[in-house]
Amino acid sequence: MSVYKEFVMSSEPVTELRRATLQDAGTIRDIVRAAYAKWVPVIGREPLPMKADYERAVREHQLDILYIDGRMLGLIETMQHADHLWIENIAVRPDSQGKGLGRHLLAHAERKAAEAGCAELRLLTSAAFEANVALYERGGYIIDRREPFMGGTTLYMSKKLSP
């Protein structure tokens, strides 16, 4: 007589957010380059995050990595200021975009800001990155100002957190 054991696997993916280490810098760079590659034809050049030094970023900023089922899918790079949390970069692997991971990373930044006693988050993006601008606006960010930059327009955006 055979005995069959049935293992029930959870349909929920295992999600982990952790602080980046120097060993992560190369993979972070690869994710950022892949995530921003779609914007090169839109603005006619590589966006600045594609050229950043991610070893330096890991050392100097708060860089949190999003893993799902053990695979690094995205990241958010922030800097704590006295009155706000600055979002320097947010990137999600192209094959994982459109699945709510950007919103998840932004929510993580909001929790970090609230825990630090900050009532505001700030970031900048290119006006040409329409999908990104729409994501931020859906998340409650507003455009504070526009500035010309390298033949395009930079949008400075912010979100006030409720007290």
N, C-alpha and C positions, 0 to 999 in steps of 0.2 A: 504494500500500500504506500503510495507516494504522498508526501505532505508538501503542500504548496504554501509558501508564505507570501502574502501580498504586502508590499511596502507602499504606503500612501505618501506620495511626494506632494509637498505643498505647492500650490499653483502660484503662491506669492514669491516673487524673486527676493533674494537676500540682498538688501541694500545697505551699503556702508559709506559713511563720509569720514575721511580721516585727513589729518594734516600731511602735506607732502614732505618728503625728505629729499636730500640731494640725489639719491639714487633714482628718484622719479623724474628728474629734470628732462631727460631725453624723451621719455614717453609723453610728458606734458607738452614739450615742443612739437612732437609729432601730431598730437591731438589738435593743438592750436593751429598748426599749419594746415591740417586737413579741414578743420572747421571753417577757417577763414578763406580757403582757396576759392570758394564760390564767389567771393567779392572782388577778386582780382580783375575779372573782365568788367565788372560794374564800375570800379573807380580807376582802372587803368594802371594799377600798381599794387604791390603787396601792402596790405594794411600793416600798421606798425606792430601789432601783436605777433605777426609772423616773423619779425626780426628781433624780438626781445631775447634777452639772455635769461633763460629760465633757471639756471643754477643761481644766478644773482637774485632772481625773483623769489626762489624758495628760501634763500637766506634772509632776505630783507622784508618780505611781505608775508601775510597769512594766505597760504595757498592750500585750499582744501580740495581733495579729490573725491569724486563720486564713483564708487564701484557698485556694480550690480552683478550678482552671481560670480564675483571674483574678477570681473573684467572692468578695467578703468574706462569709463564712458564720458566723463566730463570733469570740469574743474571750475572753481571760482577763486579768484585772486582778489584779496581785499587789503585795505590799509585802514587802521583805526586812527581817527583824528579826535580831538577833544569834543567836537560837537556833531560829528557824523561818521559814518562808515563809508569809505570810498571803495567802489567796485572798480578795480583796475581792469579785470578781464573775466569773462565767462565764456566757456567753450564746451561744446558737446560734439562727440564724434559724428560725422555726417550720417552714418547709418543708424544713429540713435536720435537724430533730431526729429522734432515734431511729436515726441512721445511724452512731453511734460517734464523732461529732465531740466530744462532751463528754468522753468517755474520752480521746480524742487530746489535748485541751487539758489535762486533768488530768495526763496522762503528761508533757506539756511542762513543767508546773509542777514535777513530781517531778524532772525532769532539772535544772531551774534550781536547785531546792533542793539537790540533791546537788552540783552544780558550785559552789555557794556554801558548801558544807560544813555545811549544815543537815540535821539528822536528822529533821525533823518538818515537816509541813504542817498548817495550821489554817484553818478557815473557819466561817462560821455560816450558817444557813438557817432558814426557817420550818418548823416541824413539819408545817404544812398542805401544804407542797410535797412531797407523797409521792413523786412520780417522781424529784425531785432527791435526796431523802434516800436512796432506793433506789439511785440511781446512785452516790452517795458510799459507801454501805455495801458495794456490790458491788466498789468500788475499794479497799476496805480501811480506810475511815474508820470511826471509832467515835464514838459520842456521849459527850462528856465531861461535859456538863451541860445542863440545861434551865432557861430563865428565862422568866417571863411578859413579854410585850411587846405593847402596843397591842391587847389582847384576844385574843392568840394566844400561841404558845410559840416561843421562839427556841431552836434547837439549836446548841450549840457542838460542833464535830466536829474530829477530828484524825486524822492518819495518821503513824505512825512509819515511817521509811525504814530498810531494812536497812543495816547498816554495811558 
